[in-house]
Amino acid sequence: MANYAAPLINFPISGTLRTAGALWAQGTAATLRRIQVYELEFGQTGALSSTDCQVQWDVSRFGATSGLTASAVVPASLDIADVSPMAQFANASTGTGENTYTSAGFGLALKQWSINQRGSYRWRALDDGDNIIIPATTVTGIGVRALSSNFTSTGFGNISFVER
């Protein structure tokens, strides 16, 4: 069992939900691993809007990454002795291509928060039973997205997970 972290980046935040980070299972039947997300941290950085405003953050499931136009990132191992993750991760969606987020497994809008442009948020599973689970099924995953009608700077954060 290994722990990993990857950066969430959304620039610029816009008036439509755009992916700051997408995490999914990838591999063959012999190499697929179940992913358990245990922590999400996010906030906003950069120039503030002149009017006080909110940023809506969303965590939803998807079943394919074919539409996503984003940067591939190798998640960092929290223990340098661990192997590279089998999970795939992408962040900084360009907005020209997005995943199709679906309610597969009753999973659309698993979590949602609205936070002030000056704020940040940390969600952490209280124990293993509270983790967000990504099944060991090829190209099934979750995306962390953000939107705001007024805030147009950068959304930034981290996602931490375990592969089992």
N, C-alpha and C positions, 0 to 999 in steps of 0.2 A: 504494500500500500504506500503510495507516494503522494505528497502534497505539492500543489503548483499554484502559481499566481500569474495573472495576465492583466495588462492595462486596458482600461476602458477609455476611449477617446471619441468625442463627438464635436467636430468643428466644421462650420459654425452650427450651433443649435438653431433649428428653424421651427416654423409653425407646423411641421408634420413630424410624426415619429420617425426617427432615423437611428440606425443601429450604432451604438457606441462600442459594442462587443458582442460577438456571437461565438458560442462554444458548442461543439458537437462531437459525437462519437464517430470514429472513422477507422476502417481497417477491414480485415477478413474475419470470418466467423471465429477463427482461432485466436485472433489478436484483439478483438473488440473488448473494451472494458466499460463497466458501469461508472458513470461520473456522478459525484455527489458535491454539489455546490454548498459550501458552508459559510461563505462570507461575501458580502457585496459592500463596497465603500464607494461613494461618489459625491460629487459636488460640482461647483462651477468656478471657473477661473477666467481672468481677463477683464476687459472693460465692462463695467456695470451699466445696465440700462438706466437712463435718466429717471425713469419712473419705477417705483418698487414693483417687482414682478415675481412670478413663480416659474419653476421649471418642473415639468411632470416627467417622472422616470417610470419606466414600465419594464417588467420581466415577463416574457411570453415564450411559448414553445413554437418550434417550426419543424417541418419534416423534410425540408430540402434547402440547399444553399445555392441552387442554380441561379437565382436572381441577384445574389449579393455581390456588389462591387465594393470591395474593402481590402485593407492591407492584411496579408497573412502574417501572423506573429507566432513564434514558438513560445509557449508558456514557460516561465522560469520555474525551475525546481527549487523548493524551499530547503531541500537538503542536497548539497552538491554531489552526494554519493548515489542519488537516485538516477534512474534512466530517463531519457527524454519521454515526454508523454505521448500516448497514442491519440489523445484528444486533439482536435484541430481548433484553432482560434483565429478570428479575424476581428479587426477593429477599424475605426476611422472610416466608416462608410462614406462614400462620395455623395450619396443621395440619388445617384443616377440609376442605381440598382439596389433593390432591397429584397430580403427574404420574404416569402409569403408566410406570414404568421397565421397559424391555424389553431383551432380549438382541439387538436388531436389530444386524446387522453384528458379532456376537460382542462386544457392547459393555457388557454388564451388569458392574458392578464393574470398570471400567477401572483404577482405582487405589483403594487402601484403606490408611488409616493409623489406628493407635490411639495416641493421645498422652495424656500425663498432663495433668490439669486445669490444672496450672501451666505447661504447655509450649506451644510453638508450632511450626509446621512450614512449610517453604518447599520447594515442588517447582518445579524449573525445567528446561525442555527443554534438553539439552546443545547441540543444533543443530536446524535446521529439520526434520530427519528424525525427531526425537523428539517433535514437537508432538502434542497431541491434536487431531485433525481433526474438524471438523463440516462435513459436505458441504453444497454449495449446493442443498439440498432443503428446500422449505418446511416449517417447524415440525419440523425435525429438530435435536436439540441434546444438550447434556449438563447434568446437574444436579450440584451439590456439596451433599451432605447430611451431617448429623451426628446422632448419638444417644449417649446415656449413661444408664445405669440410676441413677446417683447425682448427677451434675453437672446442675444445673438453671438455671444462669445463661446468659449469652450466648455464642454462638459468633460470631466476627467474623473477617473477612479480606478478601482481594482476589483477583480473577481478572483476568489480563492476556491480551490476545489481539490478533491481527492479522486484518484482512479482506483477502482477495485476490481 
